[in-house]
């Protein structure tokens, strides 16, 4: 009967508004929680049926949804490992329990986190979320990895108390050789150059390069003999070659030909000479024929202003920072900066379908759709901001307004139950 359905509708109304009161309480309680996403309660009417002159109340039911797509304000901090997303996407994390248990770590994601190295050097939050990333190759490059699976992701670990060295694998010579030294009247004095490089154990070694002009019989020969000795090999000769420079109007001063000596080779396409030094293989760049980098010869004083190398001596870690592209860069007291990891950005089709877990983290679900790991700032994703946290999406004024309306609705539903009870009592009295 209709009077009984009214009682049921009132009870459903009490239950629905109690549920909404719970979400409001959670939202207000987490108004200062970084990364918190507010929860909304939706009301849906239940239609039971009605006939002519008779209506049966169906009541109401509720559903809740966490609004993950709403971004909180970005709040600046003073620590480089405080991270926040400035656009779509999330940071890949896992739990500390998964890391210590070994095996494949469960992929979780979060919008923000205050990451610090623990006793084992693992970057994690106080709540136990561990930041994940792809380890880079020894030269800092990023190998090819699958992006639809977390299999290649590893917990980011920074060894703060161990010195790190990076051996030199490439040396580039950029220098001007004086053209007048190859003239007939020149005295043929050699020009020595010492180029430092770093060995496999972080030691400082050097390539002793000697440029000797070939004095021409008439005019300038534009030719130089080059000898390379290695201190790590006891001063032994590790390479020799002759280089002739172009003197035409179009390419004057650039390399014309390179003739390697015995035991030395030259790749004209890359402009490099492979050398075997005391610690292994090393690539020496001198320039390609007709090129504008490397060795040149002009009528100007000798100037070795473009000599560079990779690698670094052994040094202690000074700081770790993550840039907006997600590169984890370690800076050492020698001035060397090494890229250790790349932190990707996780994106799903329906962020509101993610399942919330502890510590403002989320995990994929059937409703969220499958995930993809993007480079930060590429595709639909935003950048990663260091020295920043994302604030809660709770609007206190809005929640307090909802609190007032919920309280009124709850009281009104209670009044319905009271009224129905009085009417049932009247019905009982009539039967007596």
C-alpha positions in Angstrom: 0.0 0.0 0.0 1.1 3.6 -0.5 1.5 4.4 3.2 4.0 1.6 3.6 5.9 2.7 0.5 6.1 6.2 2.0 7.8 4.6 5.0 10.2 2.8 2.8 10.9 5.9 0.8 11.7 7.8 4.0 14.1 5.1 5.2 15.8 5.1 1.8 16.1 8.9 2.0 17.7 8.6 5.4 20.2 6.0 4.1 20.9 8.2 1.0 21.6 11.3 2.9 23.7 9.4 5.4 25.9 8.2 2.5 26.2 11.8 1.3 27.1 13.0 4.8 29.9 10.4 4.8 31.4 11.7 1.5 31.1 15.3 2.7 32.8 14.4 5.9 35.6 12.7 4.0 36.0 15.7 1.7 36.2 18.2 4.5 38.6 16.0 6.6 40.9 15.8 3.6 40.8 19.5 2.6 44.5 19.8 3.4 45.6 16.4 2.1 47.9 16.8 -0.9 46.6 14.8 -3.9 43.2 14.1 -2.5 40.3 13.9 -5.0 36.9 14.8 -3.7 34.0 12.3 -3.8 30.6 13.2 -5.1 27.3 11.4 -4.2 24.7 11.1 -6.9 21.0 10.5 -6.1 18.8 8.4 -8.4 15.0 8.0 -8.0 13.6 4.5 -7.9 10.3 4.1 -9.8 8.2 1.2 -8.5 4.9 2.0 -10.4 1.7 3.8 -10.2 -1.9 3.4 -11.2 -5.0 5.7 -11.6 -5.5 7.2 -8.2 -2.7 5.2 -6.6 1.0 6.0 -6.3 3.6 3.7 -4.8 6.8 5.5 -3.6 10.0 3.9 -4.8 12.4 6.0 -2.8 16.0 6.9 -3.7 19.3 5.2 -4.1 22.8 6.7 -4.3 26.1 6.1 -6.1 29.4 7.7 -5.3 32.2 8.7 -7.6 35.7 10.1 -7.0 36.3 12.9 -9.4 39.9 12.1 -10.4 39.8 14.3 -13.5 39.5 17.5 -11.4 43.0 18.9 -10.8 44.0 20.6 -7.6 46.1 23.8 -7.4 49.9 23.3 -7.7 51.6 24.5 -4.5 55.3 25.3 -4.6 57.7 23.7 -2.1 61.4 23.9 -1.3 62.5 20.3 -2.1 63.4 19.0 -5.6 61.8 15.6 -5.0 58.4 17.0 -4.3 56.6 16.2 -7.5 53.2 17.1 -9.1 51.6 16.7 -12.5 50.8 19.9 -14.3 48.4 18.3 -16.8 46.8 15.0 -17.6 48.4 11.8 -16.4 49.9 10.4 -13.2 53.2 9.3 -11.7 53.9 5.5 -11.7 54.4 4.2 -8.2 54.1 0.9 -6.2 54.0 -0.1 -2.6 57.1 -0.6 -0.5 55.7 -4.1 0.4 55.7 -5.0 -3.3 59.4 -3.9 -3.6 60.6 -5.7 -0.6 58.7 -8.9 -1.5 60.5 -9.1 -4.9 58.9 -10.2 -8.2 56.7 -8.1 -10.4 55.6 -4.9 -8.6 51.9 -3.9 -8.9 51.5 -0.7 -10.8 49.8 2.1 -8.9 49.6 5.8 -9.9 49.4 9.1 -8.1 49.1 12.7 -9.0 51.6 14.0 -6.5 54.1 12.8 -3.9 56.9 13.9 -1.5 59.6 11.4 -2.4 62.8 11.0 -0.3 65.6 8.3 -0.4 65.2 5.8 2.4 68.1 3.8 4.1 68.4 1.7 0.9 68.4 4.7 -1.4 64.8 4.0 -2.7 62.7 7.1 -3.5 59.5 6.7 -1.5 56.9 8.7 0.4 56.2 8.4 4.1 53.1 6.4 3.3 55.2 3.8 1.5 54.6 4.7 -2.2 57.8 4.0 -4.2 58.5 6.0 -7.4 59.0 3.9 -10.5 61.0 4.6 -13.6 63.0 3.1 -16.5 66.7 2.9 -15.9 68.9 4.5 -18.6 71.9 3.1 -20.4 75.4 3.9 -19.2 75.6 6.8 -21.6 72.3 8.3 -20.3 70.3 7.2 -23.4 66.9 5.6 -23.0 66.6 2.0 -24.4 63.5 0.9 -26.2 60.9 -0.4 -23.7 57.3 -1.6 -23.9 54.8 1.1 -22.9 51.6 -0.9 -22.3 53.1 -3.0 -19.5 54.9 -2.1 -16.3 57.4 -4.9 -16.8 60.4 -2.6 -17.6 59.7 -0.2 -14.7 62.0 -0.4 -11.6 62.0 1.3 -8.2 64.1 4.4 -8.5 67.2 3.9 -6.3 69.9 6.5 -5.7 73.1 5.4 -4.0 74.0 8.4 -1.9 77.1 7.0 -0.2 79.0 5.4 -3.1 81.4 7.4 -5.4 80.5 7.1 -9.1 82.8 7.5 -12.1 82.0 7.6 -15.8 84.8 6.5 -18.2 85.4 8.5 -21.3 84.4 6.9 -24.5 84.5 9.9 -26.9 86.9 12.8 -27.3 86.3 15.6 -29.8 89.0 17.9 -31.0 88.0 21.3 -32.3 91.1 23.4 -33.1 92.6 25.7 -35.7 96.1 24.8 -37.1 98.0 27.8 -38.4 98.3 27.5 -42.2 101.5 29.6 -42.3 103.4 26.9 -40.4 103.2 24.7 -43.6 104.8 27.4 -45.7 108.3 27.1 -47.2 109.9 29.5 -44.8 108.4 27.9 -41.7 110.6 26.2 -39.2 108.3 23.1 -38.8 107.9 23.4 -35.1 105.5 20.8 -33.7 102.5 21.9 -31.6 101.8 19.7 -28.6 98.3 19.4 -27.0 97.4 17.4 -23.9 93.7 16.2 -23.8 92.5 14.8 -20.5 90.1 11.9 -20.3 88.9 9.6 -17.5 89.7 6.0 -17.1 87.5 3.1 -16.1 88.4 3.6 -12.4 87.8 7.3 -12.4 91.5 8.1 -12.9 92.7 11.2 -14.9 94.5 10.1 -18.0 95.5 12.1 -21.1 96.1 11.8 -24.8 99.2 13.6 -25.8 98.6 14.8 -29.4 101.4 16.3 -31.4 100.7 18.3 -34.6 103.8 18.6 -36.9 103.5 20.7 -40.0 104.8 19.3 -43.3 106.8 22.3 -44.7 106.1 22.7 -48.4 108.6 23.0 -51.1 106.8 25.9 -52.7 103.9 27.8 -51.1 102.0 26.1 -48.3 101.6 22.3 -48.2 98.5 22.5 -46.0 99.5 19.1 -44.6 100.1 18.0 -41.0 101.4 14.9 -39.3 99.5 13.9 -36.2 100.8 11.5 -33.5 98.8 10.4 -30.4 100.3 8.9 -27.3 98.4 7.6 -24.3 99.5 8.0 -20.7 97.4 5.0 -19.5 99.5 2.9 -22.0 102.8 4.1 -20.6 103.2 6.8 -23.2 102.9 4.4 -26.1 101.8 5.7 -29.6 98.1 4.7 -30.1 97.5 6.4 -33.4 99.1 8.4 -36.3 97.6 10.0 -39.3 98.3 12.7 -41.9 95.6 15.4 -42.6 95.6 17.6 -45.7 93.4 20.7 -45.6 91.4 22.2 -48.5 92.6 25.6 -49.9 89.8 26.2 -52.4 87.5 29.2 -52.3 84.4 27.1 -51.4 85.9 24.8 -48.7 89.1 26.6 -47.7 90.3 25.6 -44.2 88.3 22.4 -44.0 89.7 18.8 -44.1 90.4 17.6 -47.6 91.8 14.1 -46.9 93.0 12.0 -43.9 95.5 9.3 -44.4 95.7 7.0 -41.3 99.1 5.5 -40.4 99.9 1.9 -39.6 97.5 0.4 -37.1 95.1 3.4 -37.3 91.8 3.7 -39.1 89.6 6.6 -40.0 85.9 6.7 -40.7 85.3 9.7 -43.1 81.5 9.5 -42.7 81.6 10.1 -39.0 85.0 11.9 -38.8 86.3 9.6 -36.1 89.4 7.6 -35.4 89.0 4.6 -33.0 91.8 4.3 -30.5 92.7 1.5 -28.1 93.9 3.2 -24.9 94.9 1.7 -21.6 91.3 1.3 -20.4 89.7 0.0 -23.6 88.2 1.6 -26.7 88.0 5.4 -27.2 86.6 7.3 -30.2 88.5 10.4 -31.3 86.5 12.9 -33.4 88.6 15.1 -35.7 86.0 16.0 -38.4 84.9 14.9 -41.8 86.2 16.0 -45.2 84.4 19.3 -46.2 82.9 19.6 -42.7 82.9 22.7 -40.5 83.6 21.0 -37.1 86.7 19.3 -35.8 90.1 20.3 -37.1 90.5 23.4 -39.4 93.5 25.2 -40.9 93.4 29.0 -41.4 96.1 31.7 -41.3 95.5 32.4 -37.6 97.2 31.3 -34.4 96.8 27.9 -33.0 93.6 27.7 -30.9 92.4 24.5 -29.3 89.1 26.0 -28.2 86.7 23.2 -29.1 88.1 20.2 -27.2 85.4 18.2 -25.4 84.9 14.8 -23.9 82.3 12.7 -22.1 82.8 10.9 -18.8 83.8 12.2 -15.4 86.2 11.4 -12.6 85.0 9.6 -9.5 82.8 11.8 -7.4 80.3 11.9 -4.5 76.6 12.5 -5.1 75.5 16.1 -4.3 71.9 16.2 -5.3 69.1 14.5 -7.3 66.5 16.3 -9.3 63.7 15.4 -11.7 63.1 17.7 -14.6 59.8 18.3 -16.4 60.5 15.6 -18.9 60.8 13.0 -16.1 64.6 12.6 -16.3 66.2 11.7 -12.9 69.5 13.7 -12.9 72.2 13.1 -10.3 74.8 15.8 -9.8 78.2 14.9 -8.3 80.8 17.1 -6.6 83.0 16.9 -9.7 80.3 18.8 -11.7 79.3 15.7 -13.6 75.5 15.3 -14.2 74.3 11.8 -14.9 70.8 10.7 -16.0 69.8 7.6 -13.9 66.2 7.0 -14.8 63.3 8.3 -16.8 59.9 8.6 -15.0 57.1 8.1 -17.5 53.5 9.4 -17.1 50.7 6.9 -16.8 47.4 7.7 -18.7 44.1 5.8 -18.9 41.0 6.4 -21.0 38.7 7.1 -18.0 40.6 8.4 -14.9 37.3 8.6 -13.0 37.1 4.8 -13.3 40.3 4.2 -11.3 40.2 2.5 -7.9 41.4 4.6 -5.0 43.9 3.1 -2.6 45.8 4.3 0.4 48.1 7.3 0.2 46.2 9.1 -2.6 47.2 6.4 -5.1 45.0 4.7 -7.7 45.0 1.4 -9.6 43.5 0.5 -13.0 40.2 -1.1 -13.3 37.9 -2.4 -16.1 36.0 0.9 -15.9 39.2 3.0 -16.2 40.4 1.2 -19.3 44.0 0.0 -20.1 47.0 2.3 -19.4 49.8 3.6 -21.5 53.2 5.0 -20.4 54.0 8.3 -22.1 57.1 10.5 -21.9 56.1 13.5 -19.8 54.8 16.3 -21.9 54.1 14.1 -25.0 50.7 12.9 -26.3 47.9 13.9 -24.1 50.0 14.2 -20.9 51.3 17.1 -19.0 54.8 17.8 -17.5 56.2 16.7 -14.2 56.8 19.7 -11.9 59.5 19.4 -9.2 59.4 21.6 -6.1 55.6 21.3 -6.2 52.7 19.4 -4.7 49.1 19.2 -5.9 46.5 20.5 -3.3 43.3 18.8 -2.4 40.3 19.4 -4.7 38.0 19.9 -1.8 36.1 23.3 -1.8 35.2 23.9 1.8 32.5 26.5 1.0 30.8 24.1 -1.4 31.0 21.2 1.1 29.5 23.2 3.9 26.7 24.2 1.6 26.1 20.6 0.8 26.3 19.8 4.5 23.4 22.2 5.3 21.2 20.8 2.5 22.0 17.2 3.5 21.1 17.9 7.1 17.8 19.5 6.0 17.0 16.6 3.7 17.8 14.1 6.5 15.5 15.9 8.9 12.7 16.0 6.3 13.0 12.2 5.7 12.9 11.6 9.4 9.8 13.7 9.5 8.2 11.5 6.8 8.9 8.4 8.9 7.4 10.1 12.0 4.3 11.2 10.0 3.8 7.7 8.5 4.1 6.2 12.0 1.4 8.5 13.3 -0.9 7.6 10.4 -0.3 3.9 11.0 -1.2 4.5 14.6 -4.4 6.2 13.6 -5.2 3.2 11.4 -4.6 0.9 14.3 -6.9 2.9 16.5 -9.7 2.7 13.9 -9.5 -1.1 13.9 -10.0 -1.2 17.6 
